[in-house]
């Protein structure tokens, strides 16, 4: 039976684009990383144009400059670990508190058959490795978003995107990722494209599942105390 998730109001921060001046790689042997400076700037622009809010929720406590640096270093380590995962594209972005966060994108073609939300057998190996990263960085909160291209109607695409996001979440939970760590599981349908839906290549990019790792309040508290490694 599918688990029920409380849908948060946070939405997608940025789009996974390749651009000049960023370090990136994305192939079947290794994931990809897009640098924080360019990635965050581009993501903020795309998010603003699309009317999106930053990932996560603003915290009531102030985050000092030193704490932000410590969190950035922690997220750098998480991004590097995620980049070693087969079929994962990794990007460093900014969360609602303007802190470094990590966005991991899995192509839905890798995870699912067309119009399906049952995980492919081969994709489970990538998610098994990814679960190790999530557990290693258990002080990071997680948000999961499913996306489709614009083919078909919202009546089909919206529930499909939800089911795909939940399929990923449930598999990660089955691998021991704490339920308390997953704060949001949402389906965005086709409303957050990262490429042109008029082309086959663009539609392929738009069919995806994204997982965000961002600083939890516990991580922020540890960083403010100088105790975050």
C-alpha positions in Angstrom: 0.0 0.0 0.0 1.3 3.4 -0.9 2.3 5.6 2.0 0.6 9.0 2.5 2.9 12.0 2.4 2.1 15.4 3.7 2.6 17.7 0.7 4.7 20.7 1.5 4.4 24.0 -0.3 8.0 24.2 -1.3 8.6 23.8 -5.0 11.4 23.3 -7.4 14.3 25.8 -7.1 16.2 25.4 -10.3 16.7 23.6 -13.6 19.5 21.2 -14.4 21.3 23.0 -17.3 24.8 22.7 -18.6 26.6 26.0 -19.1 30.0 27.6 -19.7 32.3 27.8 -16.7 30.7 24.9 -14.8 32.2 21.5 -14.1 29.9 18.8 -15.3 29.7 15.2 -16.4 26.8 13.0 -17.0 27.1 9.5 -18.4 26.1 5.9 -17.6 29.3 5.3 -15.6 29.2 8.3 -13.4 27.0 11.1 -12.3 27.5 14.8 -12.9 28.2 17.9 -10.9 27.3 21.5 -11.8 29.3 24.1 -9.8 27.6 26.0 -7.0 28.3 29.6 -8.2 26.9 29.3 -11.7 24.3 26.6 -10.9 22.8 28.6 -8.0 22.7 31.8 -10.0 21.0 30.2 -13.0 18.7 28.2 -10.7 17.6 31.4 -8.9 16.8 33.1 -12.3 14.8 30.1 -13.6 13.0 29.8 -10.3 12.0 33.5 -10.3 10.7 33.3 -13.9 8.7 30.2 -13.1 7.3 31.6 -9.9 8.9 29.0 -7.7 10.0 29.3 -4.1 13.3 28.0 -2.8 13.5 24.5 -1.5 12.9 23.9 2.2 11.4 26.2 4.7 12.9 29.4 6.2 14.2 28.9 9.7 13.6 31.3 12.6 17.1 31.4 13.8 19.8 33.5 12.2 22.5 31.7 10.2 25.9 33.3 10.7 28.5 33.6 7.9 30.7 31.0 9.5 27.8 28.6 9.9 27.0 29.1 6.2 30.5 28.2 5.2 30.4 25.0 7.3 27.1 24.0 5.8 28.5 24.7 2.3 31.5 22.4 3.0 29.2 19.7 4.3 27.0 20.0 1.1 30.1 19.9 -1.0 30.9 16.5 0.5 27.4 15.3 -0.1 27.5 16.5 -3.8 30.8 14.7 -4.3 29.5 11.5 -2.9 26.3 11.7 -5.0 28.3 12.4 -8.1 29.8 9.0 -7.9 26.4 7.3 -8.4 25.6 5.9 -11.8 22.9 7.8 -13.7 22.8 10.7 -11.3 23.3 14.3 -12.3 24.2 16.5 -9.4 23.9 20.3 -9.0 24.6 22.6 -6.0 21.8 25.1 -5.5 20.5 27.4 -2.8 17.7 26.7 -0.4 15.1 29.0 1.2 17.7 30.1 3.7 20.2 31.0 1.0 22.3 28.0 2.1 24.0 25.5 -0.2 21.8 22.6 -1.1 22.3 19.6 -3.4 20.0 18.6 -6.2 20.2 15.1 -7.7 18.3 14.4 -10.9 17.5 10.9 -12.2 16.1 10.6 -15.8 12.7 8.9 -15.6 13.8 6.9 -18.7 16.4 5.3 -16.4 14.0 4.8 -13.5 10.7 3.8 -15.3 9.2 2.5 -18.4 7.0 4.8 -20.5 3.8 5.8 -18.6 4.8 3.5 -15.7 5.9 4.1 -12.1 7.2 0.8 -11.2 11.0 1.1 -10.7 13.1 -0.7 -13.3 15.3 -3.4 -11.9 18.5 -1.8 -13.1 17.6 1.6 -11.6 17.4 0.1 -8.1 21.2 -0.3 -8.1 21.6 3.5 -8.5 19.1 4.2 -5.8 20.7 1.7 -3.5 24.0 3.6 -3.8 22.1 6.9 -3.4 20.5 5.6 -0.1 24.0 5.2 1.3 24.7 8.9 0.6 21.4 10.0 2.2 22.1 7.9 5.3 25.7 9.2 5.5 24.3 12.8 5.4 21.3 12.1 7.6 21.5 15.6 9.0 20.2 16.9 5.6 16.5 17.0 5.0 15.1 15.6 1.7 12.5 16.7 -0.8 11.5 14.6 -3.8 9.8 15.9 -7.0 8.5 13.9 -9.9 8.1 15.6 -13.3 6.7 14.7 -16.7 6.8 16.2 -20.2 3.8 18.0 -21.7 2.6 15.1 -23.7 -0.9 14.1 -22.7 -3.2 15.8 -20.2 -2.8 16.9 -16.7 -5.3 14.2 -15.7 -2.6 11.7 -16.7 0.6 13.6 -16.0 -0.2 14.9 -12.5 -0.8 11.5 -10.9 2.0 9.9 -12.8 4.5 12.4 -11.5 3.2 11.9 -7.9 3.4 8.1 -8.3 7.0 8.3 -9.6 8.1 10.5 -6.8 6.5 8.2 -4.2 8.0 5.1 -5.9 11.4 6.6 -5.4 10.6 7.7 -1.8 9.2 4.3 -0.8 12.2 2.5 -2.2 14.6 4.7 -0.4 12.6 4.1 2.8 12.8 0.3 2.2 16.6 0.7 2.1 16.7 2.3 5.5 16.5 6.0 4.8 14.7 7.5 7.9 11.1 8.6 7.2 11.8 11.7 9.3 14.4 12.7 6.8 12.1 12.9 3.9 10.1 16.1 4.4 8.3 16.4 1.0 7.2 14.2 -1.8 5.4 15.9 -4.7 4.4 15.5 -8.3 4.8 18.5 -10.4 3.2 17.1 -13.6 4.5 19.0 -16.6 4.5 22.5 -15.2 8.2 22.7 -14.4 10.0 22.0 -17.7 13.8 22.3 -17.9 13.9 22.0 -21.7 11.8 22.6 -24.8 8.8 20.2 -24.9 8.6 20.8 -28.7 11.6 18.4 -29.2 12.0 14.8 -28.3 15.3 15.6 -26.6 13.7 18.3 -24.6 10.8 16.1 -23.5 13.3 13.4 -22.4 15.0 16.0 -20.1 11.6 17.0 -18.7 10.8 13.5 -17.6 12.7 13.2 -14.4 12.7 12.7 -10.6 14.7 15.2 -8.5 15.9 14.7 -5.0 17.1 17.7 -2.9 19.3 17.5 0.1 19.2 20.7 2.2 20.2 21.8 5.7 18.0 20.6 8.5 17.4 22.8 11.5 19.7 20.3 13.4 22.5 20.9 10.8 22.0 24.7 11.1 22.1 24.5 14.8 25.3 22.4 14.8 26.9 24.9 12.3 26.0 27.9 14.4 27.7 26.2 17.3 30.8 25.4 15.1 30.2 21.7 15.6 29.5 20.7 12.0 32.2 18.7 10.3 
